[in-house]
Amino acid sequence: MATHLDPHMELCQWWRHIVVFLLNAWIPSCFAQTTPPARTSPTPTPQTAEGPETLKFRLSGYPRKHNEGRIEVFYKGEWGTICDDDFSLANANVLCRQLGFVSATGWTHSAKYGKGTGKIWLDNVQCNGSERSVSVCKSRGWGNSDCTHDEDAGVICKDERLPGYVDSNVIEVQVDENKVEEVRLRPVVTMATKRMPVTEGVVEVKNKDGWAQICDNGWTPKNSRVVCGMMGFPHEKKVNKNFYRHLRKRSAEPKSKVKVTAARQGAKTKAITKTSSKPKPGKSAAATRLYAERQKNHFLVHSVACLGTEVHLAACPLEFNYANATESCPGGMPAVVSCVPGPLYAQSAAMKKKLKTASTIRLKGGAKFGEGRVEVLKGNEWGTICDDRWNLLSASVVCRELGFGSAKEALTGARMGQGFGPIHMNEVQCTGHERSLWNCRYKNITAEDCKHTEDASIRCNVPYMGFEKTGGRSRYEGRVEVLYTETNGTLRWGLICGEGWGTEEAMVVCRQLGLGYANHGLQVRLSGGRSQYEGRVEVRVGQRWGSVCSEGWTTKEAMVACRQLGLGFSMHAITETWYWDSSNVTEMVMSGVKCTGDEMSLSHCQHHRTVSCQKAGARFSAGVICSETASDLVLNAPLVQQTTYIEDRPLHMLYCAAEEDCLSKTAAKANWPYGHRRLLRFSSQIHNIGRADFRPKAGRHSWVWHACHGHYHSMDIFTHYDLMSANGTKVAEGHKASFCLEDSDCDEGVSKRYECANFGEQGITVGCWDLYRHDIDCQWIDITDVKPGNYILQVVINPNYEVAESDFTNNAMKCNCKYDGHRIWVHNCHIGDAFSEEAEKKFEKYPGQLNNQIS
């Protein structure tokens, strides 16, 4: 049955098709607009694909702290600013939360932190303060503004992080990363390919289309300095360009194979070449690379003109080739750079001795090499640097002085933990060319200028491979594969032959991959844990993986394992791992591991030649829980000096102390309750200046109740007190269990978390301290049997390494003492690593009276 459509309906359907066609053509063009039409009044900006998930935010400008600055937004591949018109505290609150801070304390107008560059992305922003993203606030729309950069808005955020926020809002280098994303050194000479780290090779840059070379016309040592800094090397050296030209010329014949061996002797280089009509597979790696290079010969960049102070090649003036790039380097060749490694990465012992790093500057509190709080030595005493005006230029001077490359991050606000003691420098201003931080302009500090909450820190570029390809259970394990070029110009991943593979090679590969350190034939991995930061420690001996005996497994060994795996610090050393997944439990292959705690890998620790473990069951395998942060305890040395005195205490008042073994051994033979003991008493104020709370290892279920004193002990021994002779022999000693770890008081703005009352949680919060007053039990050394003389008073916190810390070198405190049999003089009290080596030697040689200070 035929159906006849009404002519009016046919007309409607025809118009409907036209409308749909027009909409399909018009809607994409609307969405493609980068600048919406101007609006006379602010209207809500609709949430599109460019929502809070894809927007990026940062703080820029100077002078500023890490929690303040000009607010910049990354939108559609470009950084831009926000205009201050209609700006409010509600806007600042939304933006600070997107930056990872809890809230805002203020905002600024009229480009207080300097004028930005590029787009002004938002104008007339009006938030109510509760929005998840500034993109949903009312505004004129993205890119629609009638402002200039003189009106750039800034925010001041409360210096408190949102829980779980990991990104450290660093002072970034402003470069166009859409053009140059990565830079690498590709070794060409056969001999150079076997050396790790790669210190010489062709400079290649990566953009969206892949890797390409840089034309060396006009290439200067300043350009090389920037590249070497990015690669993690402090200095550049001259390249023998004639040698590379010769290689390039020889490789111009596609049918010949060239075998090259090079021996560098000072500035001279000898090359021996052999040609053959029939190429042999696996031979002549240099010719293969150069032949492939001749085939591609893609020059992306030319006319590079760095100042030498840039931290990234993309920050240098340079030009790009877009069309006909194969003929864009007339008379030139690919730029080649040769770098000088720092002592830590030198390839020979002789080179390590020749390359010396600064003895008046150091990094503390970092989990990896090349990062930490910057400390300088002045007047024989170590101190920190205030973060006012701290930037990448100054940070790079420090990095290079310490044997690393340029700075990756210049961190402010004690991001690597607070220092203790003096603050030596403020408002450091380097040009970037200085050989030492001491050559930079800076101001001497006064007590009103800075606090340790403003200590400056850095993260440096360290040598790396640039490639990562693993076949293990995680990114931290797998066979080593390298990318090489075949004769037809294609790139292929291949294995490294095991012959000649040793600890140094494995350690370099792991270090270059940013994964810690390797063990010769003794690869290390974590297995069975709930995250990549925890698990049973397994090592590979020969072709088999196995577990490690937990007998003698302590925080020291766990710290080395975490460091080797590149996972930071050890939070816990686990001696029973039955509660982790044991489906792949292997046999025990190592026992008797003993480390000092400072080693780079477990291969540097002692262990049994043959496995000997009394508890060989799988449940007694060694394990670790690693963490990127750790606590750091330090004693207030001046307070010890101020509060020391002698007391003759009757025996009948010392029963509880005797029960807790706080008296010398001869006390047991005394005529109790008659007589007395002579006690050297003082106060201990123990600060946590680290980046994590100090918590006792044992849970509260295993704390020991002491009825005599009416409290729980969460640690067997928390501190050791010793009185030593000039040669280091102990003449009297005491110890103190943790009566109760709690926050006695805290820095301004820090809240107490731990309190012992009512069986409360024990610990010391970051920024707080636990005070043991001189008048409580066991806060002494029993010196009843000590003869008059000159001595050293030593206090060691956490002496048995029960709890992991980021720095154990500052756990000991020493003082000079003079005891005449009736009175005691205590002076020159200092933390173990607070003095220079020279001052420390003088201290130990002459522990006599330097002044007549008496408490």
C-alpha positions in Angstrom: 0.0 0.0 0.0 1.6 3.3 -1.1 1.9 6.1 1.4 1.5 9.7 0.1 3.2 12.5 2.1 1.5 15.8 2.5 3.4 18.5 0.5 3.6 20.6 3.6 5.3 17.8 5.6 7.7 17.2 2.7 8.7 20.9 2.9 9.2 20.7 6.7 11.4 17.6 6.3 13.5 19.4 3.6 14.0 22.5 5.9 14.9 20.1 8.7 17.8 18.6 6.6 19.0 22.1 5.8 19.0 23.1 9.5 20.9 19.9 10.5 23.5 20.5 7.8 24.0 24.1 8.9 24.3 23.2 12.5 26.9 20.5 11.7 28.9 23.1 9.8 28.4 25.9 12.3 28.9 24.1 15.7 32.4 22.9 15.2 33.5 26.3 13.9 32.0 27.9 17.1 33.9 25.5 19.3 37.1 26.1 17.3 37.0 29.8 18.2 39.9 30.7 20.5 38.5 34.1 21.5 34.8 34.2 22.3 32.9 37.4 21.4 33.2 40.2 23.9 30.5 40.4 26.5 29.4 43.6 28.2 28.8 41.9 31.5 30.3 38.8 33.2 28.4 35.6 32.5 29.0 32.1 33.7 31.7 30.4 31.7 30.4 26.9 30.7 32.4 23.9 31.8 33.9 22.4 28.7 36.6 19.8 27.9 39.1 22.4 29.1 37.9 22.0 32.7 39.8 21.7 35.9 41.2 18.3 34.9 43.3 19.9 32.1 44.0 23.4 33.4 47.4 24.0 35.1 48.3 26.7 37.6 51.5 28.1 38.9 52.8 31.0 40.9 55.5 33.2 39.3 57.3 36.5 39.7 59.6 37.8 42.4 60.4 38.7 45.1 58.1 36.1 46.5 57.7 33.0 48.8 56.6 29.6 47.6 53.0 30.3 48.6 52.5 33.6 46.9 53.0 35.2 43.5 51.5 36.1 40.2 48.9 33.6 39.3 49.3 32.0 35.9 47.1 29.6 34.0 48.0 27.0 31.4 45.2 26.8 28.8 45.2 25.6 25.2 48.9 25.0 25.3 49.9 28.4 26.6 50.6 30.1 29.9 48.8 33.3 30.6 47.8 35.6 33.5 44.5 36.8 35.1 43.5 40.5 35.2 42.9 42.1 38.6 39.5 43.7 37.5 36.8 42.6 40.0 39.3 40.3 41.7 38.5 39.3 45.3 39.5 37.1 48.2 36.9 34.5 47.0 38.8 34.3 43.7 42.0 33.8 45.5 40.6 31.0 47.7 39.5 29.0 44.6 42.9 29.5 42.9 44.9 28.7 46.1 43.0 25.4 46.4 43.8 24.6 42.8 47.4 25.2 43.6 47.2 22.7 46.5 46.9 25.1 49.4 44.0 25.1 51.9 42.9 28.7 51.4 44.1 32.2 50.6 45.1 34.9 53.1 45.2 37.8 50.5 45.5 38.9 46.9 47.5 41.6 45.0 46.8 43.8 42.1 48.7 46.0 39.6 51.4 43.3 38.9 53.0 43.4 42.3 55.1 40.3 41.5 56.1 41.7 38.1 54.4 41.8 34.7 53.7 38.5 33.0 54.0 37.7 29.3 51.7 36.1 26.7 47.9 35.9 27.0 45.7 37.4 29.6 43.4 34.5 29.9 40.7 35.7 32.3 39.2 39.1 33.2 36.4 40.2 35.5 36.5 36.9 37.3 33.8 36.6 40.0 33.8 33.5 42.2 31.8 32.9 45.3 34.7 31.0 46.9 33.2 27.5 46.9 33.8 26.6 43.2 35.9 23.6 42.3 37.7 25.5 39.6 38.1 29.1 38.4 36.8 27.9 35.1 33.3 27.7 36.5 33.4 31.2 37.9 31.8 34.1 36.1 34.1 35.9 33.7 34.4 37.6 30.3 35.4 34.3 28.9 38.8 32.7 28.0 41.1 35.1 26.2 38.7 38.0 26.3 40.2 40.9 28.2 40.7 44.7 27.9 43.7 44.6 30.4 47.4 45.0 30.1 50.0 43.0 32.0 50.3 46.0 34.4 47.0 44.7 35.9 48.2 41.1 36.5 46.6 39.6 39.7 48.5 37.7 42.4 47.5 35.6 45.3 48.9 34.9 48.8 48.0 31.4 50.0 48.0 30.0 53.5 51.1 27.9 53.9 49.3 24.7 54.6 48.9 21.9 52.0 45.7 20.1 51.2 45.9 16.5 52.4 47.4 14.2 49.8 48.6 17.0 47.6 51.9 15.9 46.1 52.9 18.5 43.6 55.4 21.0 45.0 54.6 24.4 43.6 58.1 25.3 42.5 59.4 28.4 40.9 59.4 27.3 37.3 61.5 28.3 34.3 59.2 29.9 31.8 59.9 28.2 28.5 57.8 27.2 25.6 57.8 23.5 26.0 55.7 23.0 22.9 58.8 23.6 20.8 61.5 21.8 22.7 60.3 19.1 25.0 63.5 17.1 25.8 67.2 17.2 25.1 69.6 14.3 24.9 73.2 13.5 24.1 73.5 10.6 21.7 77.0 9.1 21.7 78.5 8.4 18.3 82.0 7.0 19.0 82.0 3.3 19.8 84.1 3.8 22.8 81.8 6.5 24.2 78.7 4.2 23.9 80.3 1.9 26.5 80.8 4.6 29.0 78.2 5.5 31.5 77.1 8.2 32.0 77.2 9.5 28.5 79.3 12.7 28.7 79.8 13.4 24.9 77.6 13.1 21.9 75.4 14.7 19.3 72.8 17.1 20.9 69.3 16.1 19.9 66.0 17.8 20.7 62.6 16.3 20.8 59.4 17.9 19.7 56.1 16.5 18.7 57.5 14.9 15.5 60.4 13.1 17.3 64.1 13.6 17.7 66.2 15.9 15.6 69.7 17.5 15.5 70.8 21.1 16.0 72.9 22.9 13.4 76.3 23.8 14.9 76.7 27.0 12.9 77.5 29.7 15.5 77.5 27.1 18.3 79.3 28.4 21.4 80.6 27.0 24.7 77.8 28.8 26.4 75.3 26.7 24.5 77.3 23.6 25.6 77.2 24.7 29.2 73.4 24.9 29.1 73.1 21.4 27.6 75.6 19.9 30.0 73.7 21.5 32.9 70.5 19.8 31.7 72.3 16.5 31.4 73.4 16.7 35.1 77.0 17.8 34.5 78.6 21.0 36.1 81.0 21.9 33.2 81.5 21.6 29.5 84.8 21.0 27.7 86.0 21.6 24.1 85.1 19.1 21.5 87.5 18.1 18.7 85.2 19.0 15.8 87.7 17.9 13.2 87.4 14.3 14.5 83.6 14.4 14.1 83.9 16.0 10.7 86.3 13.2 9.6 83.8 10.5 10.9 81.0 12.2 9.1 82.9 12.4 5.8 83.9 8.7 6.1 80.3 7.7 6.7 79.1 9.5 3.6 79.5 6.3 1.5 76.4 4.2 2.1 78.0 0.9 0.8 81.1 1.0 3.0 81.3 0.2 6.7 83.6 2.1 9.0 85.1 0.7 12.1 86.3 3.4 14.5 88.4 3.2 17.6 89.3 6.4 19.4 91.8 7.1 22.1 91.5 10.6 23.5 94.9 12.0 24.7 94.4 15.5 25.9 93.3 17.6 22.9 94.6 15.0 20.4 92.4 12.2 19.0 93.5 9.3 16.9 91.1 7.5 14.6 91.8 4.3 12.8 89.5 3.4 9.9 89.0 0.2 8.0 86.7 -0.2 5.0 85.3 -3.4 3.6 82.8 -3.9 0.8 80.9 -6.5 2.8 79.6 -5.2 6.0 79.7 -7.5 9.1 76.7 -7.5 11.4 77.3 -6.1 14.9 80.5 -4.2 13.8 81.0 -0.5 13.4 78.4 1.0 15.6 79.7 4.5 14.9 79.4 4.1 11.2 75.9 2.7 11.5 74.8 5.6 13.6 76.5 8.2 11.3 75.1 6.5 8.2 71.6 6.6 9.7 72.2 10.2 10.7 73.2 11.0 7.1 70.0 9.4 5.9 67.8 11.4 8.2 69.9 14.5 8.7 67.0 16.4 10.2 68.0 19.8 11.6 65.2 21.2 13.7 67.0 24.0 15.5 69.7 26.5 14.4 71.1 29.9 15.6 71.1 28.9 19.3 72.5 31.8 21.3 72.5 31.0 25.0 73.9 33.2 27.7 75.1 30.2 29.6 72.9 30.8 32.6 69.7 29.2 31.3 68.5 26.0 33.0 66.9 24.7 29.8 67.8 25.0 26.1 64.3 26.2 25.3 64.9 29.3 27.4 67.7 30.3 24.9 67.1 32.4 21.8 67.0 30.0 18.9 65.3 29.5 15.6 63.3 26.5 14.2 63.3 25.0 10.7 59.9 24.0 9.5 60.3 23.4 5.7 63.0 21.6 3.7 64.9 20.9 7.0 67.4 18.5 5.4 69.3 21.4 3.8 69.0 23.9 6.6 72.6 23.7 7.9 74.8 24.9 5.0 78.5 24.0 5.7 77.6 22.8 9.2 77.1 19.6 11.0 75.1 18.4 14.0 76.1 20.1 17.2 78.3 18.0 19.5 78.8 18.6 23.2 81.3 17.2 25.7 80.7 17.5 29.4 82.8 17.1 32.5 81.0 14.9 35.2 81.0 15.8 38.9 83.1 13.6 41.3 80.2 11.4 42.1 79.8 10.4 38.5 83.5 10.4 37.4 84.5 7.3 35.6 87.9 6.7 37.3 89.4 7.1 40.8 92.0 9.5 39.4 89.3 11.7 38.0 87.3 11.7 41.2 90.4 13.0 43.1 91.0 15.7 40.5 87.4 16.9 40.6 86.8 18.4 44.0 83.5 19.8 45.2 83.0 22.7 47.6 83.8 22.1 51.2 81.8 25.1 52.4 78.4 24.1 51.0 76.3 21.0 51.5 72.8 19.6 51.0 70.8 18.1 53.9 67.5 16.3 54.2 67.0 15.1 50.6 66.0 11.6 49.8 68.1 11.5 46.6 71.4 12.7 45.4 71.3 16.3 44.1 68.5 17.5 46.3 68.2 18.9 49.8 68.3 22.0 52.1 71.2 24.2 51.2 73.7 24.8 54.1 76.8 26.9 54.0 79.9 27.0 56.3 80.7 30.4 57.8 83.0 31.0 60.8 83.4 27.2 61.3 79.7 26.8 61.8 77.1 25.4 59.3 74.0 27.4 58.7 71.1 27.7 56.3 70.0 30.3 53.6 66.9 32.4 53.8 64.6 32.0 50.8 64.0 35.7 50.0 64.7 36.2 46.3 65.8 32.6 46.0 65.6 31.5 42.3 66.9 29.1 39.7 70.0 31.1 38.9 71.2 31.0 42.5 70.1 27.3 42.8 72.1 26.4 39.7 75.3 28.0 41.1 74.9 25.7 44.1 74.2 22.6 42.0 77.2 23.1 39.8 79.4 23.9 42.7 78.4 20.5 44.3 79.2 18.6 41.0 75.7 18.3 39.6 74.1 20.1 36.6 71.9 23.1 36.6 68.9 23.4 39.0 65.7 21.7 38.2 63.8 23.4 41.1 64.5 26.2 43.5 62.4 25.4 46.5 61.4 27.8 49.2 59.6 27.5 52.6 61.8 24.8 54.1 60.5 22.2 51.6 63.4 19.9 52.5 62.9 20.3 56.3 64.0 23.1 58.6 67.6 23.7 59.6 68.8 24.3 63.1 71.3 26.9 64.2 72.3 30.1 62.4 70.9 31.4 59.1 74.0 32.8 57.3 72.7 34.3 54.1 69.6 36.3 52.9 68.5 37.7 49.5 71.1 35.8 47.5 71.3 37.1 44.0 73.5 35.2 41.5 73.9 36.0 37.8 74.5 32.3 37.1 78.1 32.7 36.0 79.6 32.5 39.5 81.9 29.6 40.3 80.7 29.6 44.0 77.7 30.8 45.9 80.0 33.0 48.0 80.7 35.0 44.8 77.1 36.0 44.6 75.6 39.1 46.2 73.8 38.5 49.5 72.8 40.1 52.7 73.9 39.1 56.2 71.1 38.0 58.3 69.6 39.5 61.4 67.2 37.8 63.9 64.3 39.8 62.6 64.8 38.9 58.9 64.2 35.2 58.6 63.2 32.0 60.4 64.0 28.4 59.6 60.5 28.1 58.1 62.0 30.0 55.2 65.1 27.8 54.5 66.0 27.5 50.9 66.3 24.1 49.1 67.2 22.8 45.7 66.7 19.9 43.3 69.5 19.6 40.7 69.7 17.9 37.4 71.7 14.7 37.8 73.0 12.4 35.0 70.3 10.1 33.4 69.9 7.8 30.4 66.8 9.3 28.8 65.2 5.9 28.1 63.2 3.6 30.3 62.1 0.2 29.3 61.6 -2.5 31.9 60.4 -6.1 31.8 60.1 -6.6 35.5 57.1 -6.5 37.8 57.4 -2.7 38.3 59.3 0.2 36.7 62.1 -0.5 39.2 63.2 -3.8 37.7 63.8 -5.5 34.4 66.5 -6.3 31.9 68.5 -3.5 30.5 67.7 -2.6 26.9 69.2 0.1 24.7 67.9 1.9 21.6 70.3 1.5 18.6 70.2 2.3 14.9 70.3 -0.5 12.3 72.0 -0.2 8.9 68.7 0.7 7.2 68.2 3.6 9.6 65.4 2.0 11.7 65.6 2.2 15.5 65.4 -1.0 17.5 65.6 -1.9 21.2 68.2 -4.5 22.0 69.7 -6.3 25.0 73.1 -5.6 26.6 75.4 -8.6 26.6 76.0 -9.9 30.2 79.7 -10.5 29.5 81.7 -7.9 31.4 78.5 -6.5 33.1 79.5 -5.4 36.6 78.3 -3.4 39.6 79.5 -0.1 38.2 77.6 -0.6 34.9 74.4 -1.7 36.7 74.6 1.1 39.2 75.0 3.7 36.5 72.1 2.4 34.5 69.8 2.4 37.6 71.0 5.9 38.5 70.5 7.2 35.0 67.0 5.8 35.0 66.3 7.6 38.3 65.7 4.3 40.1 68.4 4.3 42.7 71.3 1.9 42.6 72.0 -1.7 41.5 73.8 -4.6 43.0 76.3 -6.7 41.0 74.3 -9.8 39.9 72.2 -8.9 43.0 69.3 -6.9 41.6 66.8 -5.8 44.2 63.0 -5.6 44.1 60.1 -5.4 46.4 57.4 -8.1 46.3 54.0 -8.8 47.9 53.4 -5.3 49.2 50.2 -3.2 48.8 52.0 -0.4 47.0 55.3 0.2 45.2 56.7 1.6 48.4 56.5 -1.5 50.5 57.1 -5.2 50.3 59.4 -8.2 50.9 63.0 -7.5 49.9 64.1 -9.9 47.2 67.5 -10.1 45.6 68.7 -11.9 42.5 71.7 -14.2 42.9 72.7 -15.7 39.5 69.5 -16.6 37.7 67.2 -17.0 40.8 65.3 -14.5 42.9 65.2 -15.1 46.7 64.4 -13.4 50.0 66.7 -12.0 52.6 66.9 -13.4 56.2 65.5 -10.8 58.6 67.9 -11.7 61.5 69.8 -8.5 62.1 67.6 -6.5 59.6 67.3 -3.0 61.1 66.5 0.5 60.0 70.0 0.9 58.7 69.7 -2.0 56.2 66.1 -0.9 55.3 67.3 2.7 54.6 69.9 1.4 52.1 67.3 -0.8 50.4 64.9 2.1 50.0 67.7 4.3 48.8 68.9 1.7 46.2 65.3 1.4 44.9 65.0 5.2 44.6 62.0 5.1 47.0 63.2 7.7 49.6 63.7 6.8 53.2 62.8 3.7 55.2 59.8 4.2 57.4 59.9 0.7 58.9 62.3 -2.2 58.8 60.0 -5.3 58.7 61.3 -8.6 60.2 58.1 -10.6 59.7 56.3 -10.4 56.4 53.6 -13.1 56.7 50.8 -10.6 56.2 52.0 -9.7 52.6 51.0 -11.7 49.5 53.1 -14.9 49.6 51.9 -16.5 46.4 55.3 -16.1 44.8 57.5 -16.5 47.9 60.9 -17.7 47.0 63.7 -19.4 48.9 66.1 -17.5 51.1 69.3 -16.6 49.2 70.9 -14.0 51.5 71.6 -13.6 55.2 73.8 -11.6 57.6 73.2 -8.3 55.9 74.9 -5.5 57.9 75.0 -1.9 56.7 76.2 1.4 58.3 73.2 3.1 56.7 75.2 5.4 54.4 75.7 2.9 51.6 74.4 3.6 48.1 73.3 0.0 47.6 73.1 -3.4 49.5 76.1 -4.5 47.5 78.2 -2.3 49.7 77.0 -3.9 52.9 78.5 -7.0 54.6 76.6 -10.3 54.3 77.3 -14.0 54.7 79.0 -15.9 51.9 76.7 -18.8 52.4 73.1 -18.5 53.8 72.9 -19.0 57.5 69.5 -18.2 59.0 67.9 -19.7 62.1 64.5 -18.5 61.1 64.5 -19.5 57.4 60.7 -19.6 57.0 59.0 -17.3 54.5 57.4 -15.4 57.3 60.8 -14.2 58.6 61.9 -12.6 55.3 63.2 -9.1 55.5 60.9 -6.3 54.3 60.6 -2.5 54.1 58.1 0.2 54.0 59.6 3.2 52.2 58.5 6.9 52.3 59.5 10.0 50.4 59.6 11.9 53.7 61.1 11.2 57.1 61.4 12.8 60.5 64.6 14.5 61.7 65.3 14.9 65.5 67.9 17.4 66.8 68.7 18.4 70.3 68.7 22.0 71.5 72.4 22.3 72.4 72.4 25.8 74.0 69.7 24.6 76.4 71.8 21.8 77.7 74.7 24.2 78.3 72.4 26.6 80.2 70.7 24.0 82.4 73.6 21.7 83.5 74.2 21.4 87.3 75.2 18.8 89.9 72.9 17.4 92.5 73.6 15.0 95.4 70.4 13.0 95.6 69.5 10.7 98.6 69.2 7.1 97.7 65.7 6.8 99.3 64.5 9.0 96.4 66.0 6.9 93.7 64.1 3.6 93.9 62.2 4.1 90.7 65.3 5.3 88.9 67.2 2.2 90.1 64.3 0.0 88.8 64.7 1.6 85.4 68.5 1.1 85.4 69.2 4.8 85.4 72.1 4.6 87.9 75.7 3.4 87.6 76.5 -0.2 88.5 78.1 0.7 91.8 74.7 1.9 93.0 73.7 -1.7 93.6 76.4 -2.1 96.2 75.4 1.1 98.1 73.9 1.0 101.6 70.3 1.6 100.6 68.4 3.7 101.6 71.3 5.6 103.2 73.8 7.7 101.3 73.4 9.6 98.0 74.4 9.6 94.4 76.0 12.5 92.6 74.0 13.3 89.4 74.9 15.5 86.5 71.5 17.0 85.5 70.4 19.0 82.5 67.3 19.6 80.3 66.8 18.0 76.9 64.6 19.8 74.3 64.3 17.6 71.2 63.0 19.2 68.0 61.6 17.5 65.0 62.8 19.5 62.0 62.1 16.9 59.4 59.2 16.4 57.0 57.3 13.6 58.8 56.2 13.1 62.4 58.5 11.0 64.6 56.5 8.0 65.7 57.6 5.1 67.9 58.1 1.9 65.9 56.1 -0.2 68.4 52.3 0.1 68.4 50.6 1.0 71.6 49.6 -2.7 72.2 53.3 -3.4 72.9 54.1 -0.4 75.0 55.4 -1.3 78.5 53.7 0.0 81.6 56.0 1.2 84.4 54.0 1.3 87.6 56.7 3.0 89.6 56.5 6.2 87.4 53.0 5.6 86.2 53.6 5.8 82.5 54.0 3.8 79.3 57.4 3.4 77.5 57.0 3.4 73.7 60.7 2.9 73.1 63.2 0.9 75.1 66.0 3.5 74.8 65.3 7.0 73.4 68.5 8.7 74.3 72.0 7.8 75.5 73.9 10.1 77.9 77.7 9.6 78.2 80.6 11.3 79.9 83.8 10.5 78.0 87.5 11.1 78.5 89.6 13.0 75.9 90.3 9.7 74.1 86.7 8.7 73.8 86.5 6.3 76.7 83.3 6.3 78.7 83.7 7.2 82.3 80.0 7.4 83.1 76.8 6.7 81.2 73.1 7.0 81.5 70.1 6.2 79.3 66.6 7.3 79.0 63.6 5.3 77.8 60.9 7.4 76.2 59.0 8.4 79.3 56.4 9.7 76.9 56.9 11.1 73.4 54.6 14.1 73.1 54.5 17.6 71.8 55.5 19.9 74.7 55.3 23.0 72.5 55.3 23.9 68.8 56.4 26.6 66.4 53.9 29.4 65.6 51.0 28.1 63.5 51.7 24.4 64.2 49.2 22.4 66.3 50.1 19.8 68.8 49.1 16.2 67.8 50.5 14.0 70.5 49.8 13.9 74.2 50.5 11.2 76.7 47.5 11.8 79.0 44.8 9.1 79.0 46.9 6.6 77.0 47.2 9.0 74.1 49.1 8.6 70.9 52.9 9.2 71.2 55.2 11.1 68.8 56.7 14.4 67.9 55.0 16.5 65.2 57.0 18.3 62.6 57.7 21.8 63.9 57.2 20.7 67.6 59.5 19.6 70.4 59.5 17.3 73.4 61.0 18.8 76.5 62.5 16.6 79.3 63.1 18.9 82.2 66.3 18.6 84.3 64.2 17.8 87.4 62.5 14.5 86.2 63.9 11.0 86.9 66.6 9.6 84.7 67.4 13.0 83.1 71.0 12.8 84.3 74.3 11.0 84.3 75.4 9.3 87.5 78.9 10.7 88.1 79.4 9.5 91.7 82.5 7.5 90.7 84.0 10.1 88.3 87.3 11.8 89.3 88.0 15.5 88.7 89.2 16.3 85.2 88.3 17.5 81.7 85.6 15.5 79.9 83.2 15.5 76.9 79.5 15.3 77.6 77.7 13.5 74.8 73.9 13.0 74.2 72.7 10.8 71.4 69.0 10.7 70.3 67.5 7.5 68.9 70.9 5.8 69.3 69.7 2.3 68.1 68.1 3.7 65.0 64.8 2.3 66.1 63.0 5.0 64.1 64.0 6.1 60.6 65.2 9.7 60.1 66.3 11.7 57.1 69.6 12.6 58.8 71.3 10.7 61.6 74.5 12.9 61.6 72.8 15.5 63.7 71.5 13.1 66.4 74.6 13.5 68.6 75.4 16.6 70.7 78.8 17.2 72.4 80.0 19.6 75.1 83.3 20.3 76.8 83.2 19.8 80.5 85.5 20.6 83.4 84.8 18.9 86.8 86.8 19.9 89.9 85.1 17.4 92.2 82.6 20.0 93.5 81.4 22.1 90.5 81.1 21.5 86.8 81.7 23.9 83.9 80.0 23.0 80.6 80.7 25.0 77.4 81.0 24.7 73.6 77.9 22.5 73.2 77.1 21.8 69.6 75.3 19.3 67.3 77.5 16.6 65.8 77.6 18.1 62.3 77.3 21.8 63.2 81.0 22.6 63.1 83.6 22.4 60.4 86.1 19.5 60.4 88.8 21.8 61.6 86.8 23.1 64.5 85.7 19.6 65.4 89.3 18.4 65.6 90.2 21.3 67.9 87.3 20.4 70.1 88.4 16.8 70.4 92.1 17.7 70.9 91.5 20.2 73.7 88.4 19.4 75.8 89.6 21.9 78.4 88.2 25.0 79.8 87.8 27.8 77.2 85.8 30.1 79.5 84.5 30.1 83.0 80.9 29.4 82.2 79.0 27.8 85.1 75.3 26.9 85.5 
